[in-house]
Amino acid sequence: MIDRKVSPDEWVWSYTQRTGNARRPLQKGEKLEPRVAAQLTAIGNNPKLVRSFFKHPSVAYITDL
């Protein structure tokens, strides 16, 4: 197993890809950008979820949490 350090940004994108928008295809005429922006806003409004990205063992090198 490779000991790779993953940034919190990568955890956010991974979460975004695995949940929400990835689960529902775009409808005809629907744009991806507003859906992703809404999902990122929802993530930002959830302090517990945001903290979880920084508490992951692979980002321990960044913070003292």
Secondary structure, DSSP 8 states (H G I E B T S, - for coil): -------HHHHHHHHHHHSGGGGS---TT--HHHHHHHHHHHHHT-HHHHHHHHHSGGGTTT---
